[in-house]
Amino acid sequence: RLHPEQRIPLDVRVTFPHVKCTRLEISHDGAKFSTGELAQHHPPARGELHVSRHPPHRADLLKIFKNSGKGGDRHLPNPSDGCTVAVWLPIPIVSGSLDIALTDIAWSEVTTLLSMRRSETDPKFTARLQQFNVTHYVHHIRFGNPLGGPTSRPLDDRYHFIANSFGGIALEQLQVKLVPTLFRGWLNWLTLAATAIPTYQLSVVDHTVQPQTLVAHGVQHLPGLNVAYDFSPLAVHHSQGRDNIFIFTSSLISIVGGVFVTVGLVTGCLVHSAQAVAKKVD
C-alpha cells in the first residue's frame, strides 16, 4: 500500500549545452527556485533540497556530442554558454511534476524575436535564437533506490536533440509511471532474514511540444524539460529463494535412483542381446 505522507528521493541531472543558467528556471509542482518558494517547501537546513547550476564540464560536452559527428573540440559549444542543473529533493508518493525550463524573461525575449523574424538564413537572427536552444542531455532522472542494469533505468543517458525552424526551442514532456516494486533477495545468514529492497519500475512516454502550440493553446509549461510522474496504486513483489534441505535430499535421491534404474535396464538389454547372439552362434 502507498502512503502519501512518505517521501522518496528524486535525483535529476541535466545539461543544456546552449542555454545559460541565468535563463533557466527550476520548479516543482509550480514552486519556483528563483523566488525561494521551492526552498520554503523543502527547507535546505534539514537537508531536504539540493540544487546546483553551473556551466557544463568539457568532459560532459565531449560525452554528449561524441556520437553526433561534431565531437571534436573545435565543434563543441563554449561551456560558459551552457548549464548543468542538478536537483535532489524528497517527493511525496503522489503525482507531481518537475520543470527545468526557460525563465519568464527568457521566454518573453523569444516571443519578441519570433515576432520580428525576417529570415531563417539571417546569421544574426539565427545566432540570437540559438541562445535559447533547449536541446538537452539527461544524465539521469531517478526515483527512489535505483536497482538493476541499464534496462531498468530508461531515464539515464538520454540526448534530446531539438531540430526545428525555431532554433531548437520546444518543450520535451516526459510522462513517467512509477510502479512500486519490492525485491526480496536470498537469506542473509548473519541476520537469518531475507533482504528486502524497495524500488520503482518505470514506464516512460516522451512527447515534444512545438513553440507555436505553446503559444496557441496557452500551455502552462515553457520550453525546456517537463517531467510529470504518477504512482501506480498496485505494487509488484519479486521474491528469490531456494528449496530447503529436505526437498534437495529427496530430489537428489530421485536422481540417483533414476540413474541406477536406467543403468540396470541398459545392462540387462546388453546381457540378453549377447546371450541371444551366443545361442545363434552355437
N, C-alpha and C positions, 0 to 999 in steps of 0.2 A: 504494500500500500504506500502511496505517495503522501508525504506530509509537507504541505506548502511552507510551513514555518522553518523547515530545514533548508540549508543552503549548500550549494556545491560551487567549486571554483570555476570561473570562466577565464581561460587564458588565451589571449589573442596577440598575434604579432604580424603586422602587415607593413609592406614597404610600397610607397608611392614614389616612383623614380622621378616624376616630373613636377610634383606639387610641393611647394614649401610648407613647412609645419605651420606657419602663421596663417595659411589658407585652409587648414583642416580643423574641423570640429569633431569632438568625441562626445557622444551622448548615449545614455542607456535609459530606455523607456521614457524618452523625452527630456531627461535631466541632463543638461549640458555641463561639460567640464569647464569651459571658459568662464561661465557665470558663477561657479562654485556650488551650483545646485547638486551636481553629481557627488562632490565631496561631502555635502551635508547628508546625503543618503547613505554614504559609505565613509564614515569618519576615518581619515588616514591614521589618526592617533591609535586606533585599535588594530591597525594593520589590515584593514578591510578593503583598501583600494590602492592600487599601484598603477600609475600612468606615467609613461615616458615618451617623449618625442624628440628625435634628433636626426640629423642628416644620415643617410644610409652609409654603411661602410663600403669601401670599394670592393671588398671580397663578396659582399652581398650582391652588389651590382653585377659583378662577374658571373656569379651563380645564376642570377636572373636572366641575363642576356646571352649565356653561353650557347643556348640552343636556338637563338633567334637569327643567327647568321651575322650578328653585329656584336660579337663578344670581345672584340679587340679593345684595348684601352682607348684607341682613338675614337671609337664609336660609342663609348659609354657616356651617359649623361653626367653632368657635373654633380657630385654628391651634394653640394650646397643647394642645388635646385630641387632636391627631393626630400623625403621624410620617411622615417621608420617609426611606426606607432606601436607601442606595446601596452596592453591593458590586462590587468589581473584584478578581478573582483568576485566576491561571492554572490551568487544569484539564488533567489528562492526557486523552489521547484514548481514554478508556474510559467506560463507563456510570457515572452518578453522579446525585446529587440535591442541590438547594439548597432550604432551608426558611427562610421568614420567617413565623413563627407565634407564637401566644401562648406565654408562658413557662409553666413547670410551675405556678408560684404563681398566675398569672392563670387558668389552666385549672381549678385547684382552687377558686378563687373562683367561677368559672362553674358548676361542678357543684354547689357549695353553694347558689348562688342558684336553680338549676333544681330542686333537691330540695325547697326550701322555697317553691316557687312557689305563689301563691294565685290571681291573676287576671291575664290578659293586659291588662286595662284598668287595672290599678293603676298610676298615673303614677309613683310612687316606684320600684316594681319595674322598670318599663319604662326609666326613666332610668338605673338602676344597670346593667341588662343592656346598654344602649346603649353603655356604656363599653368593651364587648368586641366591638362590631360590626366584623368584619374585612372589610367592604366595602373594596375597594382599587382603585387605578388604577395600571396598569403603564405607566410612561413608556417603558421599553424593556427588553428582555432580548435580548442579542446574544452570539453565539458567534463568535469569530474576527473576521475583517475583513468588516464588512458591505459589501455591494455591491448596486447596483440600486436601484429605486424602492420605494414602499410595499408593492407586491405581494410583494416578496421579503423583507419584514420583518413577518411575521404577528404578532410579539410586541411590536410598538410601538403605543403609544396604545390600550391595552385597558382598558375600565372594567368591572369585575366587581361588579355590584350584587347583594348577597345580601338577599333578602326572604323571611323565614320566621317561624314563630311563636316562634323562639328569639332574636329581636332581631338578626338578621344574623350569627349565629355558625355558621360552616360552614368546610369545607376545600375550596379550589379546587386540583385536581390538573391540572397541565399535563404531558402526555406528549409529549416532543419527540424526533423522529427527525432526526438530522443526516446529511446526505449530503455527503461531501467533494466539492468542485467546484473545478475549475481553469479559469479563463478565460484563454485566450491571445489577446492583442489584436493590433493592427496592428504592423507592423515599426517599430521605433524607429530612425530614421535616424541618431541620434547614436551608438548602440551597435551598430547593424546586427544587432539581435536582437529577437525577438518578446517583448513584455512578457507575463509570466505572473502572474496574481493569484489566490492560493489563498483560497477562502472556503467557506461551507457553505450548502446549501439546507435549509430546514426544513419539516417536516410536523408539525402540532400537533393533539393530541386533548385536549379540555377536559372535565373531569368534576368535579361538585360533590358532596361527601360531607357529609351532614347530621350534626349532633352526636349524634343517637341511634344512628346507625350507628357513629360513632367509639367510643361507649361500649359498645355491644352486641358489636361484633366486635373490640374491642381494637386498632384501627388505630394504628400507631406514630406517625403524624403528628397534630399538634394543629391546631386551627382556624387558618386563615391561607392561605398560598400555598406550594404544593409544586411545584417544577419538577424533574421526572425526565427525564433525557436519555440518549440512546444513540446510538452512531455506526454507520452502515451500513458493512459491510466493503467495499462497492463504491464506486468514485469515478466522477464524471462529468467529462468534459473537453469544454469548449466552445472551439472554435477559430474565429478570424476571420482572413481573409486576402484576397488579391486575386490575379488571374491575372498571369503575367509578361508582359513586353513583346511576346514572340513570339505568344502567344495573342491578345493585344489587337490586334496588327497584322493577323493572319490574319482575325480577326473583322471588323475594320474593312474589309479588302479584300473580304470576302464580302458585307458590307452594301452597299458602293459598287457592286460588280459586279451584285448583285441589283437595285439601283436602275436601273442602265443597261439591264439586260435588260428590266425592266418598262417603262421609258420607251420602249425600242425597239419592244416589242410593241404598246403603245398607239399610238405614232406610225404604225406600219405599218397597223394596223387603220383609223385615221382616213384615211390616204392612200388605201388601197384602197377604202374606202367613198366617198370623194369622187370617185375615178375612175369607180366604177360609176355613181354618180348622174349624172356628167357625160356618160357614154355614153348613158344613157337619155334625157337631155335632148336630145342631138344626134339 
